[in-house]
Amino acid sequence: MKRLDQATVDKMRDKFIGKRISVIGDVGKVVGKCDFLGYNEFFPSWGFQVTINRMPVSNVKINSIRLAEDKNIF
């Protein structure tokens, strides 16, 4: 998969960091608060990485990143 340019990654960070998102990666679908989004220079084989609730999700499908609906039951 082609690597995204830094300007696109920065726009995605502005949109998703600190918000509840859902992604599909190597471990399947994960939902939670986005802490990091981008490429990990220490693990290039991970591809595009998203960290959700302090859990790194590697090889994320870019098209699968979405804002998640809040499911609070109050």
CHARMM internal coordinates of N, CA and C (Angstrom, degrees):
IC EDIT
DIST 1 N 1 CA 1.4487
DIST 1 CA 1 C 1.5309
ANGL 1 N 1 CA 1 C 109.23
DIST 1 C 2 N 1.3074
ANGL 1 CA 1 C 2 N 115.46
DIHE 1 N 1 CA 1 C 2 N 142.01
DIST 2 N 2 CA 1.4608
ANGL 1 C 2 N 2 CA 121.13
DIHE 1 CA 1 C 2 N 2 CA -177.94
DIST 2 CA 2 C 1.5294
ANGL 2 N 2 CA 2 C 110.46
DIHE 1 C 2 N 2 CA 2 C -70.95
DIST 2 C 3 N 1.3090
ANGL 2 CA 2 C 3 N 115.31
DIHE 2 N 2 CA 2 C 3 N 138.31
DIST 3 N 3 CA 1.4646
ANGL 2 C 3 N 3 CA 121.46
DIHE 2 CA 2 C 3 N 3 CA 178.71
DIST 3 CA 3 C 1.5311
ANGL 3 N 3 CA 3 C 110.25
DIHE 2 C 3 N 3 CA 3 C -74.27
DIST 3 C 4 N 1.3322
ANGL 3 CA 3 C 4 N 117.70
DIHE 3 N 3 CA 3 C 4 N 135.19
DIST 4 N 4 CA 1.4633
ANGL 3 C 4 N 4 CA 122.41
DIHE 3 CA 3 C 4 N 4 CA 178.75
DIST 4 CA 4 C 1.5146
ANGL 4 N 4 CA 4 C 110.77
DIHE 3 C 4 N 4 CA 4 C -74.82
DIST 4 C 5 N 1.3382
ANGL 4 CA 4 C 5 N 116.39
DIHE 4 N 4 CA 4 C 5 N 147.85
DIST 5 N 5 CA 1.4617
ANGL 4 C 5 N 5 CA 119.65
DIHE 4 CA 4 C 5 N 5 CA 177.39
DIST 5 CA 5 C 1.5306
ANGL 5 N 5 CA 5 C 109.31
DIHE 4 C 5 N 5 CA 5 C -75.05
DIST 5 C 6 N 1.3296
ANGL 5 CA 5 C 6 N 115.92
DIHE 5 N 5 CA 5 C 6 N 160.65
DIST 6 N 6 CA 1.4685
ANGL 5 C 6 N 6 CA 121.82
DIHE 5 CA 5 C 6 N 6 CA -174.10
DIST 6 CA 6 C 1.5231
ANGL 6 N 6 CA 6 C 112.37
DIHE 5 C 6 N 6 CA 6 C -63.22
DIST 6 C 7 N 1.3201
ANGL 6 CA 6 C 7 N 118.81
DIHE 6 N 6 CA 6 C 7 N -34.49
DIST 7 N 7 CA 1.4731
ANGL 6 C 7 N 7 CA 121.65
DIHE 6 CA 6 C 7 N 7 CA 179.95
DIST 7 CA 7 C 1.5302
ANGL 7 N 7 CA 7 C 110.71
DIHE 6 C 7 N 7 CA 7 C -63.53
DIST 7 C 8 N 1.3300
ANGL 7 CA 7 C 8 N 116.84
DIHE 7 N 7 CA 7 C 8 N -40.09
DIST 8 N 8 CA 1.4647
ANGL 7 C 8 N 8 CA 120.80
DIHE 7 CA 7 C 8 N 8 CA 178.55
DIST 8 CA 8 C 1.5228
ANGL 8 N 8 CA 8 C 110.62
DIHE 7 C 8 N 8 CA 8 C -67.61
DIST 8 C 9 N 1.3243
ANGL 8 CA 8 C 9 N 116.88
DIHE 8 N 8 CA 8 C 9 N -41.99
DIST 9 N 9 CA 1.4746
ANGL 8 C 9 N 9 CA 121.26
DIHE 8 CA 8 C 9 N 9 CA 178.51
DIST 9 CA 9 C 1.5278
ANGL 9 N 9 CA 9 C 109.77
DIHE 8 C 9 N 9 CA 9 C -62.26
DIST 9 C 10 N 1.3286
ANGL 9 CA 9 C 10 N 117.58
DIHE 9 N 9 CA 9 C 10 N -41.56
DIST 10 N 10 CA 1.4681
ANGL 9 C 10 N 10 CA 121.08
DIHE 9 CA 9 C 10 N 10 CA 178.87
DIST 10 CA 10 C 1.5233
ANGL 10 N 10 CA 10 C 111.69
DIHE 9 C 10 N 10 CA 10 C -62.76
DIST 10 C 11 N 1.3261
ANGL 10 CA 10 C 11 N 117.78
DIHE 10 N 10 CA 10 C 11 N -40.56
DIST 11 N 11 CA 1.4726
ANGL 10 C 11 N 11 CA 121.38
DIHE 10 CA 10 C 11 N 11 CA 177.10
DIST 11 CA 11 C 1.5166
ANGL 11 N 11 CA 11 C 110.93
DIHE 10 C 11 N 11 CA 11 C -63.82
DIST 11 C 12 N 1.3342
ANGL 11 CA 11 C 12 N 116.69
DIHE 11 N 11 CA 11 C 12 N -40.71
DIST 12 N 12 CA 1.4602
ANGL 11 C 12 N 12 CA 120.79
DIHE 11 CA 11 C 12 N 12 CA 178.69
DIST 12 CA 12 C 1.5251
ANGL 12 N 12 CA 12 C 110.41
DIHE 11 C 12 N 12 CA 12 C -65.68
DIST 12 C 13 N 1.3352
ANGL 12 CA 12 C 13 N 117.23
DIHE 12 N 12 CA 12 C 13 N -39.50
DIST 13 N 13 CA 1.4668
ANGL 12 C 13 N 13 CA 120.74
DIHE 12 CA 12 C 13 N 13 CA 178.12
DIST 13 CA 13 C 1.5228
ANGL 13 N 13 CA 13 C 110.53
DIHE 12 C 13 N 13 CA 13 C -61.05
DIST 13 C 14 N 1.3343
ANGL 13 CA 13 C 14 N 116.72
DIHE 13 N 13 CA 13 C 14 N -44.16
DIST 14 N 14 CA 1.4677
ANGL 13 C 14 N 14 CA 120.58
DIHE 13 CA 13 C 14 N 14 CA 178.44
DIST 14 CA 14 C 1.5243
ANGL 14 N 14 CA 14 C 111.36
DIHE 13 C 14 N 14 CA 14 C -59.66
DIST 14 C 15 N 1.3125
ANGL 14 CA 14 C 15 N 116.52
DIHE 14 N 14 CA 14 C 15 N -36.40
DIST 15 N 15 CA 1.4684
ANGL 14 C 15 N 15 CA 120.96
DIHE 14 CA 14 C 15 N 15 CA -176.60
DIST 15 CA 15 C 1.5313
ANGL 15 N 15 CA 15 C 113.08
DIHE 14 C 15 N 15 CA 15 C -79.17
DIST 15 C 16 N 1.3585
ANGL 15 CA 15 C 16 N 118.10
DIHE 15 N 15 CA 15 C 16 N -36.52
DIST 16 N 16 CA 1.4620
ANGL 15 C 16 N 16 CA 120.22
DIHE 15 CA 15 C 16 N 16 CA -168.69
DIST 16 CA 16 C 1.5344
ANGL 16 N 16 CA 16 C 116.46
DIHE 15 C 16 N 16 CA 16 C -110.15
DIST 16 C 17 N 1.3278
ANGL 16 CA 16 C 17 N 119.61
DIHE 16 N 16 CA 16 C 17 N -28.54
DIST 17 N 17 CA 1.4756
ANGL 16 C 17 N 17 CA 120.96
DIHE 16 CA 16 C 17 N 17 CA -175.47
DIST 17 CA 17 C 1.5320
ANGL 17 N 17 CA 17 C 109.66
DIHE 16 C 17 N 17 CA 17 C -61.60
DIST 17 C 18 N 1.3371
ANGL 17 CA 17 C 18 N 115.04
DIHE 17 N 17 CA 17 C 18 N 131.45
DIST 18 N 18 CA 1.4602
ANGL 17 C 18 N 18 CA 121.31
DIHE 17 CA 17 C 18 N 18 CA 178.38
DIST 18 CA 18 C 1.5148
ANGL 18 N 18 CA 18 C 113.93
DIHE 17 C 18 N 18 CA 18 C 85.50
DIST 18 C 19 N 1.3319
ANGL 18 CA 18 C 19 N 116.74
DIHE 18 N 18 CA 18 C 19 N -1.21
DIST 19 N 19 CA 1.4644
ANGL 18 C 19 N 19 CA 120.45
DIHE 18 CA 18 C 19 N 19 CA -178.85
DIST 19 CA 19 C 1.5164
ANGL 19 N 19 CA 19 C 110.31
DIHE 18 C 19 N 19 CA 19 C -112.30
DIST 19 C 20 N 1.3114
ANGL 19 CA 19 C 20 N 115.59
DIHE 19 N 19 CA 19 C 20 N 161.23
DIST 20 N 20 CA 1.4619
ANGL 19 C 20 N 20 CA 121.81
DIHE 19 CA 19 C 20 N 20 CA 177.80
DIST 20 CA 20 C 1.5285
ANGL 20 N 20 CA 20 C 108.16
DIHE 19 C 20 N 20 CA 20 C -79.83
DIST 20 C 21 N 1.3408
ANGL 20 CA 20 C 21 N 116.12
DIHE 20 N 20 CA 20 C 21 N 121.99
DIST 21 N 21 CA 1.4537
ANGL 20 C 21 N 21 CA 120.84
DIHE 20 CA 20 C 21 N 21 CA -177.20
DIST 21 CA 21 C 1.5297
ANGL 21 N 21 CA 21 C 110.56
DIHE 20 C 21 N 21 CA 21 C -131.55
DIST 21 C 22 N 1.3184
ANGL 21 CA 21 C 22 N 115.93
DIHE 21 N 21 CA 21 C 22 N 168.81
DIST 22 N 22 CA 1.4603
ANGL 21 C 22 N 22 CA 121.56
DIHE 21 CA 21 C 22 N 22 CA 170.34
DIST 22 CA 22 C 1.5216
ANGL 22 N 22 CA 22 C 107.69
DIHE 21 C 22 N 22 CA 22 C -127.84
DIST 22 C 23 N 1.3358
ANGL 22 CA 22 C 23 N 116.76
DIHE 22 N 22 CA 22 C 23 N 142.25
DIST 23 N 23 CA 1.4581
ANGL 22 C 23 N 23 CA 122.96
DIHE 22 CA 22 C 23 N 23 CA 179.26
DIST 23 CA 23 C 1.5196
ANGL 23 N 23 CA 23 C 109.73
DIHE 22 C 23 N 23 CA 23 C -140.19
DIST 23 C 24 N 1.3325
ANGL 23 CA 23 C 24 N 115.60
DIHE 23 N 23 CA 23 C 24 N 161.77
DIST 24 N 24 CA 1.4608
ANGL 23 C 24 N 24 CA 121.64
DIHE 23 CA 23 C 24 N 24 CA 172.67
DIST 24 CA 24 C 1.5210
ANGL 24 N 24 CA 24 C 107.04
DIHE 23 C 24 N 24 CA 24 C -120.21
DIST 24 C 25 N 1.3348
ANGL 24 CA 24 C 25 N 115.38
DIHE 24 N 24 CA 24 C 25 N 122.51
DIST 25 N 25 CA 1.4647
ANGL 24 C 25 N 25 CA 121.28
DIHE 24 CA 24 C 25 N 25 CA -179.45
DIST 25 CA 25 C 1.5101
ANGL 25 N 25 CA 25 C 110.47
DIHE 24 C 25 N 25 CA 25 C -135.97
DIST 25 C 26 N 1.3313
ANGL 25 CA 25 C 26 N 116.73
DIHE 25 N 25 CA 25 C 26 N -156.35
DIST 26 N 26 CA 1.4636
ANGL 25 C 26 N 26 CA 121.74
DIHE 25 CA 25 C 26 N 26 CA -179.58
DIST 26 CA 26 C 1.5257
ANGL 26 N 26 CA 26 C 112.75
DIHE 25 C 26 N 26 CA 26 C -61.10
DIST 26 C 27 N 1.3209
ANGL 26 CA 26 C 27 N 117.57
DIHE 26 N 26 CA 26 C 27 N -30.41
DIST 27 N 27 CA 1.4663
ANGL 26 C 27 N 27 CA 121.18
DIHE 26 CA 26 C 27 N 27 CA -176.27
DIST 27 CA 27 C 1.5251
ANGL 27 N 27 CA 27 C 112.48
DIHE 26 C 27 N 27 CA 27 C -93.28
DIST 27 C 28 N 1.3196
ANGL 27 CA 27 C 28 N 117.73
DIHE 27 N 27 CA 27 C 28 N 3.03
DIST 28 N 28 CA 1.4581
ANGL 27 C 28 N 28 CA 121.76
DIHE 27 CA 27 C 28 N 28 CA -177.87
DIST 28 CA 28 C 1.5134
ANGL 28 N 28 CA 28 C 110.43
DIHE 27 C 28 N 28 CA 28 C 101.41
DIST 28 C 29 N 1.3422
ANGL 28 CA 28 C 29 N 115.98
DIHE 28 N 28 CA 28 C 29 N -155.20
DIST 29 N 29 CA 1.4601
ANGL 28 C 29 N 29 CA 120.69
DIHE 28 CA 28 C 29 N 29 CA -178.18
DIST 29 CA 29 C 1.5266
ANGL 29 N 29 CA 29 C 109.62
DIHE 28 C 29 N 29 CA 29 C -83.36
DIST 29 C 30 N 1.3396
ANGL 29 CA 29 C 30 N 115.33
DIHE 29 N 29 CA 29 C 30 N 132.71
DIST 30 N 30 CA 1.4621
ANGL 29 C 30 N 30 CA 121.60
DIHE 29 CA 29 C 30 N 30 CA 179.36
DIST 30 CA 30 C 1.5218
ANGL 30 N 30 CA 30 C 108.01
DIHE 29 C 30 N 30 CA 30 C -129.67
DIST 30 C 31 N 1.3466
ANGL 30 CA 30 C 31 N 116.54
DIHE 30 N 30 CA 30 C 31 N 137.63
DIST 31 N 31 CA 1.4579
ANGL 30 C 31 N 31 CA 122.01
DIHE 30 CA 30 C 31 N 31 CA 179.41
DIST 31 CA 31 C 1.5166
ANGL 31 N 31 CA 31 C 108.42
DIHE 30 C 31 N 31 CA 31 C -127.04
DIST 31 C 32 N 1.3370
ANGL 31 CA 31 C 32 N 116.80
DIHE 31 N 31 CA 31 C 32 N 136.05
DIST 32 N 32 CA 1.4557
ANGL 31 C 32 N 32 CA 121.07
DIHE 31 CA 31 C 32 N 32 CA 177.67
DIST 32 CA 32 C 1.5125
ANGL 32 N 32 CA 32 C 111.09
DIHE 31 C 32 N 32 CA 32 C 166.67
DIST 32 C 33 N 1.3376
ANGL 32 CA 32 C 33 N 115.27
DIHE 32 N 32 CA 32 C 33 N -170.13
DIST 33 N 33 CA 1.4630
ANGL 32 C 33 N 33 CA 121.70
DIHE 32 CA 32 C 33 N 33 CA -178.28
DIST 33 CA 33 C 1.5293
ANGL 33 N 33 CA 33 C 109.74
DIHE 32 C 33 N 33 CA 33 C -79.25
DIST 33 C 34 N 1.3265
ANGL 33 CA 33 C 34 N 116.27
DIHE 33 N 33 CA 33 C 34 N 128.80
DIST 34 N 34 CA 1.4612
ANGL 33 C 34 N 34 CA 122.52
DIHE 33 CA 33 C 34 N 34 CA -179.13
DIST 34 CA 34 C 1.5297
ANGL 34 N 34 CA 34 C 110.05
DIHE 33 C 34 N 34 CA 34 C -78.90
DIST 34 C 35 N 1.3378
ANGL 34 CA 34 C 35 N 116.11
DIHE 34 N 34 CA 34 C 35 N 121.41
DIST 35 N 35 CA 1.4638
ANGL 34 C 35 N 35 CA 122.20
DIHE 34 CA 34 C 35 N 35 CA 178.64
DIST 35 CA 35 C 1.5224
ANGL 35 N 35 CA 35 C 112.17
DIHE 34 C 35 N 35 CA 35 C -103.45
DIST 35 C 36 N 1.3268
ANGL 35 CA 35 C 36 N 117.96
DIHE 35 N 35 CA 35 C 36 N -30.11
DIST 36 N 36 CA 1.4654
ANGL 35 C 36 N 36 CA 122.52
DIHE 35 CA 35 C 36 N 36 CA -178.40
DIST 36 CA 36 C 1.5136
ANGL 36 N 36 CA 36 C 108.54
DIHE 35 C 36 N 36 CA 36 C -151.15
DIST 36 C 37 N 1.3326
ANGL 36 CA 36 C 37 N 114.65
DIHE 36 N 36 CA 36 C 37 N 149.34
DIST 37 N 37 CA 1.4506
ANGL 36 C 37 N 37 CA 120.28
DIHE 36 CA 36 C 37 N 37 CA 178.39
DIST 37 CA 37 C 1.5256
ANGL 37 N 37 CA 37 C 107.14
DIHE 36 C 37 N 37 CA 37 C -150.07
DIST 37 C 38 N 1.3189
ANGL 37 CA 37 C 38 N 117.95
DIHE 37 N 37 CA 37 C 38 N 123.91
DIST 38 N 38 CA 1.4586
ANGL 37 C 38 N 38 CA 120.87
DIHE 37 CA 37 C 38 N 38 CA 179.36
DIST 38 CA 38 C 1.5122
ANGL 38 N 38 CA 38 C 111.97
DIHE 37 C 38 N 38 CA 38 C 151.93
DIST 38 C 39 N 1.3101
ANGL 38 CA 38 C 39 N 115.13
DIHE 38 N 38 CA 38 C 39 N -157.98
DIST 39 N 39 CA 1.4666
ANGL 38 C 39 N 39 CA 121.80
DIHE 38 CA 38 C 39 N 39 CA -179.75
DIST 39 CA 39 C 1.5194
ANGL 39 N 39 CA 39 C 109.37
DIHE 38 C 39 N 39 CA 39 C -103.30
DIST 39 C 40 N 1.3245
ANGL 39 CA 39 C 40 N 116.84
DIHE 39 N 39 CA 39 C 40 N 136.57
DIST 40 N 40 CA 1.4526
ANGL 39 C 40 N 40 CA 122.36
DIHE 39 CA 39 C 40 N 40 CA 179.14
DIST 40 CA 40 C 1.5201
ANGL 40 N 40 CA 40 C 108.47
DIHE 39 C 40 N 40 CA 40 C -92.48
DIST 40 C 41 N 1.3292
ANGL 40 CA 40 C 41 N 117.07
DIHE 40 N 40 CA 40 C 41 N 111.96
DIST 41 N 41 CA 1.4587
ANGL 40 C 41 N 41 CA 121.22
DIHE 40 CA 40 C 41 N 41 CA -176.58
DIST 41 CA 41 C 1.5281
ANGL 41 N 41 CA 41 C 112.90
DIHE 40 C 41 N 41 CA 41 C -64.69
DIST 41 C 42 N 1.3315
ANGL 41 CA 41 C 42 N 118.20
DIHE 41 N 41 CA 41 C 42 N -22.11
DIST 42 N 42 CA 1.4587
ANGL 41 C 42 N 42 CA 121.84
DIHE 41 CA 41 C 42 N 42 CA -179.43
DIST 42 CA 42 C 1.5273
ANGL 42 N 42 CA 42 C 112.63
DIHE 41 C 42 N 42 CA 42 C -84.23
DIST 42 C 43 N 1.3395
ANGL 42 CA 42 C 43 N 117.33
DIHE 42 N 42 CA 42 C 43 N -22.84
DIST 43 N 43 CA 1.4609
ANGL 42 C 43 N 43 CA 122.28
DIHE 42 CA 42 C 43 N 43 CA -180.00
DIST 43 CA 43 C 1.5314
ANGL 43 N 43 CA 43 C 110.04
DIHE 42 C 43 N 43 CA 43 C -130.91
DIST 43 C 44 N 1.3238
ANGL 43 CA 43 C 44 N 118.08
DIHE 43 N 43 CA 43 C 44 N 74.09
DIST 44 N 44 CA 1.4586
ANGL 43 C 44 N 44 CA 120.31
DIHE 43 CA 43 C 44 N 44 CA -176.87
DIST 44 CA 44 C 1.5328
ANGL 44 N 44 CA 44 C 113.51
DIHE 43 C 44 N 44 CA 44 C -62.30
DIST 44 C 45 N 1.3214
ANGL 44 CA 44 C 45 N 117.63
DIHE 44 N 44 CA 44 C 45 N -24.36
DIST 45 N 45 CA 1.4636
ANGL 44 C 45 N 45 CA 120.22
DIHE 44 CA 44 C 45 N 45 CA 179.86
DIST 45 CA 45 C 1.5317
ANGL 45 N 45 CA 45 C 112.32
DIHE 44 C 45 N 45 CA 45 C -70.57
DIST 45 C 46 N 1.3296
ANGL 45 CA 45 C 46 N 116.81
DIHE 45 N 45 CA 45 C 46 N -12.77
DIST 46 N 46 CA 1.4601
ANGL 45 C 46 N 46 CA 120.31
DIHE 45 CA 45 C 46 N 46 CA 179.30
DIST 46 CA 46 C 1.5181
ANGL 46 N 46 CA 46 C 112.33
DIHE 45 C 46 N 46 CA 46 C -74.95
DIST 46 C 47 N 1.3138
ANGL 46 CA 46 C 47 N 117.97
DIHE 46 N 46 CA 46 C 47 N -13.03
DIST 47 N 47 CA 1.4626
ANGL 46 C 47 N 47 CA 120.49
DIHE 46 CA 46 C 47 N 47 CA -177.95
DIST 47 CA 47 C 1.5165
ANGL 47 N 47 CA 47 C 110.59
DIHE 46 C 47 N 47 CA 47 C 64.99
DIST 47 C 48 N 1.3309
ANGL 47 CA 47 C 48 N 116.23
DIHE 47 N 47 CA 47 C 48 N -144.24
DIST 48 N 48 CA 1.4620
ANGL 47 C 48 N 48 CA 120.44
DIHE 47 CA 47 C 48 N 48 CA 179.49
DIST 48 CA 48 C 1.5197
ANGL 48 N 48 CA 48 C 108.63
DIHE 47 C 48 N 48 CA 48 C -75.53
DIST 48 C 49 N 1.3215
ANGL 48 CA 48 C 49 N 116.92
DIHE 48 N 48 CA 48 C 49 N 127.66
DIST 49 N 49 CA 1.4621
ANGL 48 C 49 N 49 CA 121.98
DIHE 48 CA 48 C 49 N 49 CA -174.70
DIST 49 CA 49 C 1.5184
ANGL 49 N 49 CA 49 C 110.61
DIHE 48 C 49 N 49 CA 49 C -117.55
DIST 49 C 50 N 1.3229
ANGL 49 CA 49 C 50 N 115.32
DIHE 49 N 49 CA 49 C 50 N 141.16
DIST 50 N 50 CA 1.4584
ANGL 49 C 50 N 50 CA 122.42
DIHE 49 CA 49 C 50 N 50 CA 171.50
DIST 50 CA 50 C 1.5202
ANGL 50 N 50 CA 50 C 106.74
DIHE 49 C 50 N 50 CA 50 C -126.37
DIST 50 C 51 N 1.3289
ANGL 50 CA 50 C 51 N 117.22
DIHE 50 N 50 CA 50 C 51 N 132.17
DIST 51 N 51 CA 1.4598
ANGL 50 C 51 N 51 CA 120.91
DIHE 50 CA 50 C 51 N 51 CA 175.95
DIST 51 CA 51 C 1.5206
ANGL 51 N 51 CA 51 C 107.46
DIHE 50 C 51 N 51 CA 51 C -103.18
DIST 51 C 52 N 1.3270
ANGL 51 CA 51 C 52 N 115.31
DIHE 51 N 51 CA 51 C 52 N 121.67
DIST 52 N 52 CA 1.4608
ANGL 51 C 52 N 52 CA 122.09
DIHE 51 CA 51 C 52 N 52 CA -178.44
DIST 52 CA 52 C 1.5178
ANGL 52 N 52 CA 52 C 108.15
DIHE 51 C 52 N 52 CA 52 C -120.20
DIST 52 C 53 N 1.3265
ANGL 52 CA 52 C 53 N 115.64
DIHE 52 N 52 CA 52 C 53 N 122.53
DIST 53 N 53 CA 1.4704
ANGL 52 C 53 N 53 CA 120.82
DIHE 52 CA 52 C 53 N 53 CA -178.43
DIST 53 CA 53 C 1.5298
ANGL 53 N 53 CA 53 C 111.02
DIHE 52 C 53 N 53 CA 53 C 49.72
DIST 53 C 54 N 1.3501
ANGL 53 CA 53 C 54 N 116.08
DIHE 53 N 53 CA 53 C 54 N 45.33
DIST 54 N 54 CA 1.4533
ANGL 53 C 54 N 54 CA 124.61
DIHE 53 CA 53 C 54 N 54 CA 178.79
DIST 54 CA 54 C 1.5219
ANGL 54 N 54 CA 54 C 114.29
DIHE 53 C 54 N 54 CA 54 C 68.41
DIST 54 C 55 N 1.3442
ANGL 54 CA 54 C 55 N 118.71
DIHE 54 N 54 CA 54 C 55 N 10.07
DIST 55 N 55 CA 1.4594
ANGL 54 C 55 N 55 CA 122.48
DIHE 54 CA 54 C 55 N 55 CA 178.39
DIST 55 CA 55 C 1.5294
ANGL 55 N 55 CA 55 C 109.26
DIHE 54 C 55 N 55 CA 55 C -107.73
DIST 55 C 56 N 1.3357
ANGL 55 CA 55 C 56 N 117.90
DIHE 55 N 55 CA 55 C 56 N 117.12
DIST 56 N 56 CA 1.4582
ANGL 55 C 56 N 56 CA 118.88
DIHE 55 CA 55 C 56 N 56 CA 178.74
DIST 56 CA 56 C 1.5244
ANGL 56 N 56 CA 56 C 111.48
DIHE 55 C 56 N 56 CA 56 C -72.31
DIST 56 C 57 N 1.3188
ANGL 56 CA 56 C 57 N 115.55
DIHE 56 N 56 CA 56 C 57 N 134.30
DIST 57 N 57 CA 1.4596
ANGL 56 C 57 N 57 CA 122.35
DIHE 56 CA 56 C 57 N 57 CA 175.88
DIST 57 CA 57 C 1.5270
ANGL 57 N 57 CA 57 C 105.75
DIHE 56 C 57 N 57 CA 57 C -117.02
DIST 57 C 58 N 1.3319
ANGL 57 CA 57 C 58 N 116.07
DIHE 57 N 57 CA 57 C 58 N 114.92
DIST 58 N 58 CA 1.4562
ANGL 57 C 58 N 58 CA 119.98
DIHE 57 CA 57 C 58 N 58 CA -174.78
DIST 58 CA 58 C 1.5256
ANGL 58 N 58 CA 58 C 111.85
DIHE 57 C 58 N 58 CA 58 C -95.76
DIST 58 C 59 N 1.3321
ANGL 58 CA 58 C 59 N 114.79
DIHE 58 N 58 CA 58 C 59 N 163.90
DIST 59 N 59 CA 1.4600
ANGL 58 C 59 N 59 CA 122.88
DIHE 58 CA 58 C 59 N 59 CA 178.29
DIST 59 CA 59 C 1.5213
ANGL 59 N 59 CA 59 C 112.63
DIHE 58 C 59 N 59 CA 59 C 50.09
DIST 59 C 60 N 1.3212
ANGL 59 CA 59 C 60 N 115.24
DIHE 59 N 59 CA 59 C 60 N 48.10
DIST 60 N 60 CA 1.4671
ANGL 59 C 60 N 60 CA 121.65
DIHE 59 CA 59 C 60 N 60 CA -178.78
DIST 60 CA 60 C 1.5180
ANGL 60 N 60 CA 60 C 109.55
DIHE 59 C 60 N 60 CA 60 C -71.98
DIST 60 C 61 N 1.3230
ANGL 60 CA 60 C 61 N 115.50
DIHE 60 N 60 CA 60 C 61 N 138.01
DIST 61 N 61 CA 1.4588
ANGL 60 C 61 N 61 CA 121.35
DIHE 60 CA 60 C 61 N 61 CA 173.43
DIST 61 CA 61 C 1.5253
ANGL 61 N 61 CA 61 C 106.87
DIHE 60 C 61 N 61 CA 61 C -78.11
DIST 61 C 62 N 1.3177
ANGL 61 CA 61 C 62 N 116.59
DIHE 61 N 61 CA 61 C 62 N 115.88
DIST 62 N 62 CA 1.4640
ANGL 61 C 62 N 62 CA 122.73
DIHE 61 CA 61 C 62 N 62 CA -174.29
DIST 62 CA 62 C 1.5312
ANGL 62 N 62 CA 62 C 111.25
DIHE 61 C 62 N 62 CA 62 C -54.24
DIST 62 C 63 N 1.3190
ANGL 62 CA 62 C 63 N 116.92
DIHE 62 N 62 CA 62 C 63 N -40.97
DIST 63 N 63 CA 1.4617
ANGL 62 C 63 N 63 CA 120.95
DIHE 62 CA 62 C 63 N 63 CA -177.08
DIST 63 CA 63 C 1.5334
ANGL 63 N 63 CA 63 C 112.95
DIHE 62 C 63 N 63 CA 63 C -70.23
DIST 63 C 64 N 1.3342
ANGL 63 CA 63 C 64 N 117.17
DIHE 63 N 63 CA 63 C 64 N -11.70
DIST 64 N 64 CA 1.4656
ANGL 63 C 64 N 64 CA 120.01
DIHE 63 CA 63 C 64 N 64 CA -177.75
DIST 64 CA 64 C 1.5267
ANGL 64 N 64 CA 64 C 113.23
DIHE 63 C 64 N 64 CA 64 C -90.39
DIST 64 C 65 N 1.3320
ANGL 64 CA 64 C 65 N 118.17
DIHE 64 N 64 CA 64 C 65 N -7.21
DIST 65 N 65 CA 1.4667
ANGL 64 C 65 N 65 CA 120.84
DIHE 64 CA 64 C 65 N 65 CA -177.58
DIST 65 CA 65 C 1.5271
ANGL 65 N 65 CA 65 C 108.65
DIHE 64 C 65 N 65 CA 65 C -75.81
DIST 65 C 66 N 1.3282
ANGL 65 CA 65 C 66 N 115.79
DIHE 65 N 65 CA 65 C 66 N 120.24
DIST 66 N 66 CA 1.4565
ANGL 65 C 66 N 66 CA 121.70
DIHE 65 CA 65 C 66 N 66 CA -177.77
DIST 66 CA 66 C 1.5248
ANGL 66 N 66 CA 66 C 110.45
DIHE 65 C 66 N 66 CA 66 C -140.60
DIST 66 C 67 N 1.3251
ANGL 66 CA 66 C 67 N 115.97
DIHE 66 N 66 CA 66 C 67 N 150.59
DIST 67 N 67 CA 1.4604
ANGL 66 C 67 N 67 CA 119.64
DIHE 66 CA 66 C 67 N 67 CA 169.41
DIST 67 CA 67 C 1.5185
ANGL 67 N 67 CA 67 C 107.29
DIHE 66 C 67 N 67 CA 67 C -69.56
DIST 67 C 68 N 1.3248
ANGL 67 CA 67 C 68 N 117.25
DIHE 67 N 67 CA 67 C 68 N 132.73
DIST 68 N 68 CA 1.4673
ANGL 67 C 68 N 68 CA 121.61
DIHE 67 CA 67 C 68 N 68 CA -178.13
DIST 68 CA 68 C 1.5152
ANGL 68 N 68 CA 68 C 109.57
DIHE 67 C 68 N 68 CA 68 C -93.46
DIST 68 C 69 N 1.3119
ANGL 68 CA 68 C 69 N 115.38
DIHE 68 N 68 CA 68 C 69 N 147.08
DIST 69 N 69 CA 1.4596
ANGL 68 C 69 N 69 CA 120.41
DIHE 68 CA 68 C 69 N 69 CA 175.94
DIST 69 CA 69 C 1.5160
ANGL 69 N 69 CA 69 C 108.94
DIHE 68 C 69 N 69 CA 69 C -72.57
DIST 69 C 70 N 1.3176
ANGL 69 CA 69 C 70 N 115.41
DIHE 69 N 69 CA 69 C 70 N 140.19
DIST 70 N 70 CA 1.4570
ANGL 69 C 70 N 70 CA 119.88
DIHE 69 CA 69 C 70 N 70 CA 178.29
DIST 70 CA 70 C 1.5158
ANGL 70 N 70 CA 70 C 108.63
DIHE 69 C 70 N 70 CA 70 C -77.30
DIST 70 C 71 N 1.3313
ANGL 70 CA 70 C 71 N 117.61
DIHE 70 N 70 CA 70 C 71 N 126.43
DIST 71 N 71 CA 1.4542
ANGL 70 C 71 N 71 CA 122.12
DIHE 70 CA 70 C 71 N 71 CA -175.84
DIST 71 CA 71 C 1.5347
ANGL 71 N 71 CA 71 C 112.89
DIHE 70 C 71 N 71 CA 71 C -105.96
DIST 71 C 72 N 1.3427
ANGL 71 CA 71 C 72 N 116.69
DIHE 71 N 71 CA 71 C 72 N 35.10
DIST 72 N 72 CA 1.4672
ANGL 71 C 72 N 72 CA 119.01
DIHE 71 CA 71 C 72 N 72 CA 178.69
DIST 72 CA 72 C 1.5232
ANGL 72 N 72 CA 72 C 110.16
DIHE 71 C 72 N 72 CA 72 C -66.13
DIST 72 C 73 N 1.3210
ANGL 72 CA 72 C 73 N 115.42
DIHE 72 N 72 CA 72 C 73 N 136.46
DIST 73 N 73 CA 1.4781
ANGL 72 C 73 N 73 CA 120.65
DIHE 72 CA 72 C 73 N 73 CA 179.55
DIST 73 CA 73 C 1.5174
ANGL 73 N 73 CA 73 C 107.72
DIHE 72 C 73 N 73 CA 73 C -114.04
DIST 73 C 74 N 1.3164
ANGL 73 CA 73 C 74 N 116.99
DIHE 73 N 73 CA 73 C 74 N 82.52
DIST 74 N 74 CA 1.4728
ANGL 73 C 74 N 74 CA 121.28
DIHE 73 CA 73 C 74 N 74 CA 179.71
DIST 74 CA 74 C 1.4990
ANGL 74 N 74 CA 74 C 108.79
DIHE 73 C 74 N 74 CA 74 C -125.42
END
COOR INIT
IC SEED 1 N 1 CA 1 C
IC BUILD
